[in-house]
Amino acid sequence: MSCNQIRACFDERLDGRLAPEGQRQFDAHVAACADCRREWEAYAASWQVLARHQAIEPSFGFVERTLRRLEEPASVITPGLWRLRLLRWAMVASVVIVAGIGGWHGWQRGQEARRAQAYASVHQSDVLDEDFDVIATLDQLSGPNSHGEDKL
């Protein structure tokens, strides 16, 4: 038997499930191969340590409860999970609102800058020199006030 075959038979040898001929070949290989012997001794020793501990028995009805849970639909939301989803949506909504307000504020500042630049360019030209104050005053009167309503 090869080393891979021997290692594949560790469970059967430990449980005594190997046929007499297989057990003889297993023991002969482990006696001759130092690597397999070292692995077999470690494997058998770990199972001996585990065998010393008392087995833990599941509570009454454990199997039935577990099988019932496996049959439940996957879309059932656990009590804490809905809070996480709600928090995630609240965070996304907050980011969208903040980005919208920031964009609107930037647009308003851009409008004010363009308006100031237009007034400055008109004021510097000689064409509307005397009428500029009248146009600026009419623009301020007809523009929206702080509440979004027209002044006129």
N, CA, C and O atoms as a DFTB+ gen file, in Angstrom:
608 C
 N C O
     1  1       0.853      -1.187       0.000
     2  2       0.000       0.000       0.000
     3  2       0.895       1.246       0.000
     4  3       1.979       1.249       0.583
     5  1       0.417       2.298      -0.665
     6  2       1.177       3.553      -0.717
     7  2       0.867       4.402       0.524
     8  3      -0.068       4.120       1.274
     9  1       1.668       5.435       0.712
    10  2       1.454       6.324       1.867
    11  2       0.085       6.993       1.808
    12  3      -0.585       7.116       2.834
    13  1      -0.340       7.431       0.619
    14  2      -1.662       8.064       0.482
    15  2      -2.783       7.087       0.826
    16  3      -3.761       7.470       1.467
    17  1      -2.652       5.842       0.411
    18  2      -3.663       4.827       0.727
    19  2      -3.705       4.561       2.235
    20  3      -4.780       4.393       2.813
    21  1      -2.543       4.525       2.857
    22  2      -2.470       4.300       4.305
    23  2      -3.168       5.437       5.041
    24  3      -3.976       5.204       5.940
    25  1      -2.847       6.674       4.648
    26  2      -3.456       7.834       5.318
    27  2      -4.958       7.886       5.096
    28  3      -5.695       8.366       5.958
    29  1      -5.414       7.405       3.969
    30  2      -6.856       7.370       3.703
    31  2      -7.553       6.309       4.571
    32  3      -8.766       6.370       4.767
    33  1      -6.792       5.350       5.083
    34  2      -7.366       4.266       5.902
    35  2      -7.266       4.517       7.407
    36  3      -7.618       3.636       8.191
    37  1      -6.801       5.682       7.828
    38  2      -6.636       5.942       9.261
    39  2      -7.943       5.713      10.031
    40  3      -7.931       5.064      11.077
    41  1      -9.060       6.234       9.533
    42  2     -10.331       6.076      10.246
    43  2     -10.738       4.612      10.356
    44  3     -11.136       4.148      11.424
    45  1     -10.634       3.884       9.234
    46  2     -11.038       2.481       9.249
    47  2     -10.170       1.660      10.216
    48  3     -10.679       0.776      10.906
    49  1      -8.875       1.948      10.265
    50  2      -7.977       1.219      11.163
    51  2      -8.293       1.548      12.611
    52  3      -8.308       0.663      13.466
    53  1      -8.544       2.816      12.885
    54  2      -8.853       3.236      14.247
    55  2     -10.157       2.611      14.737
    56  3     -10.269       2.231      15.902
    57  1     -11.146       2.506      13.841
    58  2     -12.455       1.941      14.218
    59  2     -12.494       0.422      14.114
    60  3     -13.494      -0.197      14.478
    61  1     -11.405      -0.192      13.617
    62  2     -11.381      -1.656      13.485
    63  2     -12.212      -2.140      12.313
    64  3     -12.677      -3.279      12.331
    65  1     -12.415      -1.325      11.304
    66  2     -13.237      -1.706      10.155
    67  2     -12.418      -2.268       8.996
    68  3     -12.988      -2.637       7.969
    69  1     -11.115      -2.341       9.132
    70  2     -10.294      -2.907       8.055
    71  2     -10.394      -4.432       8.086
    72  3     -10.461      -5.046       9.152
    73  1     -10.403      -5.025       6.896
    74  2     -10.376      -6.495       6.797
    75  2      -9.036      -6.983       7.354
    76  3      -8.069      -6.220       7.362
    77  1      -8.956      -8.203       7.808
    78  2      -7.699      -8.711       8.396
    79  2      -6.497      -8.513       7.471
    80  3      -5.427      -8.131       7.945
    81  1      -6.640      -8.762       6.170
    82  2      -5.524      -8.575       5.238
    83  2      -5.153      -7.098       5.142
    84  3      -3.967      -6.768       5.128
    85  1      -6.141      -6.198       5.075
    86  2      -5.884      -4.761       5.020
    87  2      -5.217      -4.260       6.290
    88  3      -4.333      -3.405       6.237
    89  1      -5.639      -4.790       7.429
    90  2      -5.051      -4.396       8.701
    91  2      -3.592      -4.845       8.769
    92  3      -2.742      -4.117       9.283
    93  1      -3.302      -6.022       8.260
    94  2      -1.929      -6.527       8.254
    95  2      -1.050      -5.648       7.380
    96  3       0.063      -5.297       7.772
    97  1      -1.552      -5.283       6.175
    98  2      -0.781      -4.421       5.277
    99  2      -0.587      -3.028       5.896
   100  3       0.483      -2.429       5.782
   101  1      -1.626      -2.535       6.544
   102  2      -1.558      -1.220       7.199
   103  2      -0.469      -1.225       8.262
   104  3       0.404      -0.357       8.276
   105  1      -0.530      -2.214       9.156
   106  2       0.451      -2.295      10.251
   107  2       1.869      -2.475       9.730
   108  3       2.806      -1.902      10.286
   109  1       2.044      -3.269       8.658
   110  2       3.381      -3.494       8.095
   111  2       3.925      -2.191       7.507
   112  3       5.103      -1.878       7.678
   113  1       3.069      -1.431       6.814
   114  2       3.524      -0.176       6.209
   115  2       3.884       0.845       7.291
   116  3       4.922       1.501       7.206
   117  1       3.029       0.979       8.307
   118  2       3.292       1.945       9.383
   119  2       4.566       1.572      10.133
   120  3       5.295       2.457      10.580
   121  1       4.848       0.275      10.281
   122  2       6.075      -0.151      10.959
   123  2       7.307       0.192      10.128
   124  3       8.367       0.475      10.687
   125  1       7.183       0.171       8.804
   126  2       8.338       0.404       7.938
   127  2       8.514       1.874       7.559
   128  3       9.636       2.292       7.274
   129  1       7.446       2.670       7.545
   130  2       7.498       4.067       7.055
   131  2       7.443       5.023       8.253
   132  3       6.447       5.072       8.974
   133  1       8.523       5.779       8.453
   134  2       8.606       6.685       9.612
   135  2       7.587       7.827       9.522
   136  3       6.992       8.210      10.530
   137  1       7.385       8.376       8.299
   138  2       6.424       9.486       8.145
   139  2       5.001       9.036       8.474
   140  3       4.294       9.705       9.228
   141  1       4.587       7.912       7.914
   142  2       3.233       7.405       8.177
   143  2       3.068       7.018       9.647
   144  3       2.005       7.229      10.232
   145  1       4.129       6.447      10.245
   146  2       4.068       6.075      11.654
   147  2       3.861       7.315      12.527
   148  3       3.049       7.306      13.451
   149  1       4.612       8.391      12.219
   150  2       4.505       9.627      12.988
   151  2       3.075      10.214      12.855
   152  3       2.479      10.637      13.846
   153  1       2.546      10.233      11.632
   154  2       1.191      10.765      11.435
   155  2       0.139       9.875      12.088
   156  3      -0.818      10.377      12.679
   157  1       0.310       8.545      11.985
   158  2      -0.646       7.629      12.588
   159  2      -0.652       7.766      14.107
   160  3      -1.723       7.758      14.715
   161  1       0.505       7.891      14.729
   162  2       0.576       8.039      16.181
   163  2      -0.073       9.346      16.630
   164  3      -0.775       9.375      17.640
   165  1       0.157      10.414      15.892
   166  2      -0.464      11.701      16.238
   167  2      -1.984      11.627      16.061
   168  3      -2.744      12.136      16.885
   169  1      -2.407      10.985      14.973
   170  2      -3.839      10.844      14.697
   171  2      -4.528      10.010      15.782
   172  3      -5.575      10.397      16.302
   173  1      -3.943       8.887      16.108
   174  2      -4.530       8.000      17.119
   175  2      -4.514       8.662      18.494
   176  3      -5.464       8.513      19.262
   177  1      -3.433       9.399      18.813
   178  2      -3.343      10.072      20.112
   179  2      -4.404      11.164      20.242
   180  3      -4.987      11.335      21.313
   181  1      -4.659      11.905      19.157
   182  2      -5.690      12.948      19.250
   183  2      -7.065      12.343      19.493
   184  3      -7.865      12.901      20.244
   185  1      -7.349      11.198      18.859
   186  2      -8.651      10.571      19.086
   187  2      -8.738       9.993      20.508
   188  3      -9.828       9.936      21.077
   189  1      -7.638       9.574      21.074
   190  2      -7.644       9.082      22.451
   191  2      -7.945      10.221      23.420
   192  3      -8.688      10.043      24.385
   193  1      -7.368      11.385      23.161
   194  2      -7.652      12.553      24.009
   195  2      -9.128      12.919      23.904
   196  3      -9.772      13.186      24.919
   197  1      -9.661      12.935      22.704
   198  2     -11.084      13.260      22.526
   199  2     -11.988      12.223      23.194
   200  3     -13.057      12.563      23.702
   201  1     -11.564      10.977      23.192
   202  2     -12.381       9.915      23.786
   203  2     -12.468      10.050      25.296
   204  3     -13.412       9.540      25.900
   205  1     -11.506      10.726      25.926
   206  2     -11.532      10.907      27.383
   207  2     -12.612      11.883      27.823
   208  3     -13.076      11.820      28.961
   209  1     -13.010      12.768      26.953
   210  2     -14.006      13.784      27.314
   211  2     -15.411      13.240      27.126
   212  3     -15.685      12.423      26.247
   213  1     -16.284      13.727      27.986
   214  2     -17.662      13.278      27.920
   215  2     -18.339      13.904      26.710
   216  3     -18.172      15.091      26.430
   217  1     -19.094      13.095      26.008
   218  2     -19.788      13.578      24.817
   219  2     -20.909      14.540      25.227
   220  3     -21.568      14.343      26.247
   221  1     -21.107      15.550      24.442
   222  2     -22.177      16.522      24.694
   223  2     -23.410      16.074      23.936
   224  3     -23.371      15.874      22.722
   225  1     -24.487      15.920      24.651
   226  2     -25.740      15.495      24.039
   227  2     -26.579      16.724      23.727
   228  3     -26.669      17.635      24.550
   229  1     -27.196      16.762      22.549
   230  2     -28.065      17.904      22.233
   231  2     -29.329      17.870      23.087
   232  3     -29.741      16.818      23.576
   233  1     -29.928      19.034      23.253
   234  2     -31.137      19.113      24.061
   235  2     -32.292      18.406      23.359
   236  3     -32.234      18.118      22.164
   237  1     -33.346      18.134      24.135
   238  2     -34.515      17.444      23.603
   239  2     -35.130      18.279      22.484
   240  3     -35.379      19.471      22.670
   241  1     -35.377      17.674      21.333
   242  2     -36.022      18.355      20.210
   243  2     -35.068      19.151      19.330
   244  3     -35.506      19.866      18.428
   245  1     -33.765      19.032      19.585
   246  2     -32.785      19.803      18.805
   247  2     -32.870      19.480      17.315
   248  3     -32.875      20.385      16.481
   249  1     -32.934      18.216      16.987
   250  2     -32.952      17.804      15.581
   251  2     -34.203      18.345      14.887
   252  3     -34.120      18.867      13.775
   253  1     -35.363      18.223      15.542
   254  2     -36.604      18.693      14.944
   255  2     -36.582      20.210      14.743
   256  3     -37.006      20.704      13.698
   257  1     -36.085      20.953      15.750
   258  2     -36.004      22.416      15.616
   259  2     -35.064      22.816      14.487
   260  3     -35.353      23.739      13.725
   261  1     -33.944      22.121      14.386
   262  2     -32.971      22.443      13.340
   263  2     -33.548      22.153      11.957
   264  3     -33.406      22.959      11.038
   265  1     -34.198      21.002      11.814
   266  2     -34.793      20.669      10.517
   267  2     -35.915      21.641      10.156
   268  3     -36.068      21.997       8.988
   269  1     -36.691      22.068      11.132
   270  2     -37.764      23.036      10.877
   271  2     -37.166      24.373      10.420
   272  3     -37.702      25.014       9.517
   273  1     -36.079      24.786      11.029
   274  2     -35.428      26.042      10.619
   275  2     -34.874      25.955       9.211
   276  3     -34.891      26.939       8.471
   277  1     -34.383      24.780       8.836
   278  2     -33.857      24.612       7.483
   279  2     -34.957      24.715       6.433
   280  3     -34.703      25.114       5.296
   281  1     -36.173      24.356       6.813
   282  2     -37.291      24.415       5.871
   283  2     -37.914      25.803       5.786
   284  3     -38.703      26.056       4.875
   285  1     -37.585      26.712       6.706
   286  2     -38.135      28.067       6.659
   287  2     -37.590      28.802       5.450
   288  3     -36.461      28.558       5.024
   289  1     -38.397      29.709       4.892
   290  2     -37.901      30.476       3.745
   291  2     -36.725      31.362       4.144
   292  3     -36.638      31.839       5.276
   293  1     -35.841      31.567       3.206
   294  2     -34.626      32.337       3.471
   295  2     -34.911      33.820       3.652
   296  3     -34.058      34.545       4.164
   297  1     -36.081      34.291       3.249
   298  2     -36.380      35.718       3.314
   299  2     -36.816      36.175       4.702
   300  3     -37.082      37.361       4.898
   301  1     -36.896      35.266       5.666
   302  2     -37.272      35.645       7.013
   303  2     -36.155      36.517       7.596
   304  3     -34.990      36.120       7.619
   305  1     -36.527      37.698       8.061
   306  2     -35.545      38.639       8.582
   307  2     -35.463      38.475      10.091
   308  3     -36.478      38.512      10.785
   309  1     -34.260      38.296      10.586
   310  2     -34.077      38.181      12.020
   311  2     -34.315      39.545      12.665
   312  3     -34.165      40.564      11.993
   313  1     -34.681      39.596      13.945
   314  2     -35.030      40.867      14.586
   315  2     -33.955      41.944      14.477
   316  3     -34.286      43.114      14.287
   317  1     -32.695      41.587      14.589
   318  2     -31.646      42.602      14.524
   319  2     -31.303      43.024      13.104
   320  3     -30.769      44.112      12.886
   321  1     -31.611      42.161      12.136
   322  2     -31.240      42.455      10.753
   323  2     -32.041      43.613      10.182
   324  3     -31.494      44.400       9.409
   325  1     -33.309      43.749      10.528
   326  2     -34.106      44.858       9.977
   327  2     -33.562      46.195      10.451
   328  3     -33.642      47.187       9.727
   329  1     -33.011      46.233      11.658
   330  2     -32.413      47.484      12.149
   331  2     -31.192      47.866      11.326
   332  3     -30.992      49.039      11.012
   333  1     -30.378      46.881      10.979
   334  2     -29.205      47.154      10.144
   335  2     -29.620      47.652       8.766
   336  3     -29.011      48.578       8.229
   337  1     -30.649      47.042       8.194
   338  2     -31.118      47.489       6.880
   339  2     -31.696      48.899       6.961
   340  3     -31.456      49.719       6.074
   341  1     -32.448      49.183       8.010
   342  2     -33.009      50.518       8.186
   343  2     -31.893      51.541       8.353
   344  3     -31.960      52.627       7.777
   345  1     -30.876      51.211       9.131
   346  2     -29.744      52.112       9.332
   347  2     -29.006      52.356       8.018
   348  3     -28.595      53.481       7.734
   349  1     -28.836      51.303       7.218
   350  2     -28.158      51.452       5.931
   351  2     -28.941      52.391       5.014
   352  3     -28.350      53.259       4.372
   353  1     -30.274      52.225       4.945
   354  2     -31.088      53.101       4.094
   355  2     -31.083      54.531       4.614
   356  3     -31.089      55.474       3.823
   357  1     -31.072      54.704       5.925
   358  2     -31.017      56.056       6.495
   359  2     -29.693      56.728       6.138
   360  3     -29.664      57.920       5.831
   361  1     -28.612      55.977       6.175
   362  2     -27.312      56.547       5.823
   363  2     -27.268      56.927       4.345
   364  3     -26.739      57.980       3.990
   365  1     -27.818      56.077       3.484
   366  2     -27.845      56.378       2.054
   367  2     -28.689      57.624       1.804
   368  3     -28.294      58.498       1.032
   369  1     -29.849      57.707       2.452
   370  2     -30.711      58.881       2.283
   371  2     -30.004      60.140       2.773
   372  3     -30.114      61.191       2.141
   373  1     -29.290      60.055       3.872
   374  2     -28.559      61.217       4.391
   375  2     -27.498      61.689       3.413
   376  3     -27.342      62.890       3.192
   377  1     -26.774      60.759       2.833
   378  2     -25.738      61.124       1.873
   379  2     -26.361      61.797       0.652
   380  3     -25.827      62.786       0.151
   381  1     -27.484      61.268       0.171
   382  2     -28.153      61.856      -0.991
   383  2     -28.647      63.258      -0.668
   384  3     -28.505      64.167      -1.486
   385  1     -29.225      63.446       0.516
   386  2     -29.736      64.763       0.897
   387  2     -28.596      65.766       1.034
   388  3     -28.695      66.889       0.540
   389  1     -27.525      65.373       1.695
   390  2     -26.376      66.276       1.865
   391  2     -25.767      66.629       0.510
   392  3     -25.412      67.783       0.271
   393  1     -25.647      65.649      -0.367
   394  2     -25.099      65.921      -1.703
   395  2     -26.017      66.854      -2.480
   396  3     -25.542      67.738      -3.193
   397  1     -27.331      66.664      -2.350
   398  2     -28.283      67.540      -3.035
   399  2     -28.213      68.963      -2.523
   400  3     -28.224      69.910      -3.309
   401  1     -28.140      69.120      -1.215
   402  2     -28.045      70.469      -0.633
   403  2     -26.729      71.125      -1.044
   404  3     -26.702      72.308      -1.385
   405  1     -25.649      70.364      -1.011
   406  2     -24.359      70.910      -1.426
   407  2     -24.361      71.316      -2.890
   408  3     -23.814      72.361      -3.243
   409  1     -24.966      70.507      -3.741
   410  2     -25.062      70.845      -5.159
   411  2     -25.899      72.076      -5.391
   412  3     -25.534      72.936      -6.192
   413  1     -27.022      72.174      -4.698
   414  2     -27.894      73.339      -4.844
   415  2     -27.179      74.600      -4.354
   416  3     -27.260      75.652      -4.987
   417  1     -26.486      74.484      -3.233
   418  2     -25.759      75.637      -2.696
   419  2     -24.662      76.085      -3.671
   420  3     -24.473      77.281      -3.895
   421  1     -23.950      75.124      -4.242
   422  2     -22.919      75.457      -5.222
   423  2     -23.514      76.110      -6.464
   424  3     -22.933      77.044      -7.016
   425  1     -24.666      75.624      -6.902
   426  2     -25.336      76.209      -8.069
   427  2     -25.749      77.641      -7.778
   428  3     -25.603      78.518      -8.629
   429  1     -26.273      77.885      -6.562
   430  2     -26.682      79.244      -6.187
   431  2     -25.479      80.191      -6.165
   432  3     -25.565      81.317      -6.654
   433  1     -24.378      79.741      -5.609
   434  2     -23.172      80.586      -5.573
   435  2     -22.671      80.865      -6.979
   436  3     -22.204      81.967      -7.268
   437  1     -22.765      79.870      -7.859
   438  2     -22.374      80.062      -9.252
   439  2     -23.263      81.089      -9.942
   440  3     -22.782      81.908     -10.726
   441  1     -24.568      81.041      -9.647
   442  2     -25.507      82.018     -10.226
   443  2     -25.156      83.423      -9.742
   444  3     -25.144      84.371     -10.527
   445  1     -24.873      83.551      -8.453
   446  2     -24.517      84.869      -7.915
   447  2     -23.231      85.378      -8.546
   448  3     -23.123      86.563      -8.861
   449  1     -22.257      84.499      -8.735
   450  2     -20.994      84.907      -9.348
   451  2     -21.209      85.327     -10.795
   452  3     -20.632      86.316     -11.244
   453  1     -22.050      84.572     -11.541
   454  2     -22.330      84.958     -12.935
   455  2     -23.079      86.287     -13.004
   456  3     -22.802      87.112     -13.875
   457  1     -24.017      86.494     -12.097
   458  2     -24.768      87.751     -12.067
   459  2     -23.833      88.919     -11.751
   460  3     -23.919      89.971     -12.385
   461  1     -22.938      88.736     -10.771
   462  2     -21.998      89.800     -10.414
   463  2     -21.055      90.096     -11.580
   464  3     -20.720      91.252     -11.838
   465  1     -20.627      89.039     -12.285
   466  2     -19.745      89.235     -13.431
   467  2     -20.472      89.964     -14.555
   468  3     -19.892      90.822     -15.220
   469  1     -21.749      89.620     -14.770
   470  2     -22.533      90.314     -15.802
   471  2     -22.705      91.775     -15.443
   472  3     -22.550      92.636     -16.308
   473  1     -23.021      92.082     -14.193
   474  2     -23.173      93.480     -13.768
   475  2     -21.862      94.240     -13.941
   476  3     -21.857      95.392     -14.373
   477  1     -20.736      93.580     -13.598
   478  2     -19.442      94.239     -13.713
   479  2     -19.104      94.515     -15.174
   480  3     -18.576      95.580     -15.495
   481  1     -19.402      93.569     -16.061
   482  2     -19.084      93.789     -17.470
   483  2     -19.980      94.871     -18.078
   484  3     -19.530      95.647     -18.921
   485  1     -21.246      94.923     -17.653
   486  2     -22.145      95.971     -18.168
   487  2     -21.723      97.319     -17.607
   488  3     -21.744      98.321     -18.323
   489  1     -21.352      97.358     -16.381
   490  2     -20.954      98.612     -15.745
   491  2     -19.689      99.179     -16.386
   492  3     -19.520     100.397     -16.441
   493  1     -18.803      98.313     -16.867
   494  2     -17.565      98.769     -17.485
   495  2     -17.784      99.239     -18.922
   496  3     -16.982     100.008     -19.452
   497  1     -18.862      98.783     -19.551
   498  2     -19.088      99.205     -20.937
   499  2     -19.724     100.594     -20.964
   500  3     -20.390     101.001     -20.012
   501  1     -19.512     101.308     -22.053
   502  2     -20.033     102.669     -22.201
   503  2     -21.446     102.682     -22.768
   504  3     -22.093     103.729     -22.773
   505  1     -21.939     101.540     -23.247
   506  2     -23.233     101.499     -23.919
   507  2     -24.373     101.816     -22.965
   508  3     -25.210     102.664     -23.274
   509  1     -24.427     101.171     -21.835
   510  2     -25.542     101.330     -20.899
   511  2     -25.109     102.041     -19.629
   512  3     -25.653     101.769     -18.558
   513  1     -24.165     102.925     -19.721
   514  2     -23.585     103.552     -18.540
   515  2     -24.621     104.227     -17.671
   516  3     -24.639     103.993     -16.462
   517  1     -25.484     105.053     -18.231
   518  2     -26.465     105.762     -17.406
   519  2     -27.656     104.894     -17.051
   520  3     -28.291     105.132     -16.024
   521  1     -27.991     103.875     -17.879
   522  2     -29.157     103.041     -17.607
   523  2     -28.826     101.838     -16.718
   524  3     -29.729     101.104     -16.315
   525  1     -27.556     101.631     -16.412
   526  2     -27.163     100.458     -15.629
   527  2     -27.823     100.456     -14.255
   528  3     -28.319      99.417     -13.820
   529  1     -27.840     101.579     -13.570
   530  2     -28.442     101.628     -12.233
   531  2     -29.919     101.299     -12.294
   532  3     -30.437     100.644     -11.389
   533  1     -30.614     101.736     -13.341
   534  2     -32.041     101.442     -13.492
   535  2     -32.238      99.942     -13.733
   536  3     -33.121      99.328     -13.135
   537  1     -31.418      99.353     -14.608
   538  2     -31.539      97.914     -14.900
   539  2     -31.238      97.094     -13.653
   540  3     -31.952      96.131     -13.372
   541  1     -30.206      97.446     -12.899
   542  2     -29.846      96.719     -11.685
   543  2     -30.958      96.813     -10.660
   544  3     -31.278      95.820     -10.007
   545  1     -31.558      97.999     -10.504
   546  2     -32.647      98.173      -9.551
   547  2     -33.861      97.364      -9.957
   548  3     -34.491      96.748      -9.099
   549  1     -34.220      97.342     -11.256
   550  2     -35.354      96.547     -11.734
   551  2     -35.098      95.048     -11.548
   552  3     -36.009      94.294     -11.203
   553  1     -33.869      94.630     -11.775
   554  2     -33.526      93.210     -11.591
   555  2     -33.675      92.800     -10.132
   556  3     -34.155      91.705      -9.838
   557  1     -33.265      93.679      -9.215
   558  2     -33.395      93.374      -7.789
   559  2     -34.858      93.374      -7.373
   560  3     -35.253      92.568      -6.532
   561  1     -35.673      94.262      -7.943
   562  2     -37.090      94.311      -7.592
   563  2     -37.848      93.118      -8.156
   564  3     -38.755      92.604      -7.502
   565  1     -37.497      92.670      -9.355
   566  2     -38.252      91.584      -9.978
   567  2     -37.710      90.205      -9.616
   568  3     -38.387      89.207      -9.864
   569  1     -36.504      90.115      -9.035
   570  2     -35.928      88.815      -8.659
   571  2     -36.619      88.236      -7.443
   572  3     -37.281      88.967      -6.706
   573  1     -36.480      86.936      -7.215
   574  2     -37.116      86.313      -6.041
   575  2     -36.444      86.775      -4.751
   576  3     -35.233      86.988      -4.705
   577  1     -37.267      86.925      -3.691
   578  2     -36.714      87.294      -2.385
   579  2     -36.287      86.029      -1.653
   580  3     -36.229      84.955      -2.252
   581  1     -35.993      86.145      -0.393
   582  2     -35.468      85.009       0.366
   583  2     -36.494      83.884       0.516
   584  3     -36.122      82.747       0.806
   585  1     -37.803      84.194       0.318
   586  2     -38.830      83.165       0.463
   587  2     -39.228      82.568      -0.878
   588  3     -40.146      81.750      -0.932
   589  1     -38.558      82.957      -1.966
   590  2     -38.869      82.410      -3.275
   591  2     -40.042      83.114      -3.941
   592  3     -40.502      82.651      -4.985
   593  1     -40.559      84.233      -3.376
   594  2     -41.688      84.936      -3.957
   595  2     -41.185      86.169      -4.679
   596  3     -40.131      86.699      -4.327
   597  1     -41.907      86.632      -5.671
   598  2     -41.529      87.853      -6.384
   599  2     -41.850      89.055      -5.531
   600  3     -42.826      89.057      -4.782
   601  1     -41.005      90.102      -5.651
   602  2     -41.201      91.311      -4.861
   603  2     -42.281      92.195      -5.470
   604  3     -42.954      92.930      -4.747
   605  1     -42.457      92.139      -6.765
   606  2     -43.479      92.985      -7.414
   607  2     -44.809      92.341      -7.425
   608  3     -45.770      92.919      -7.932
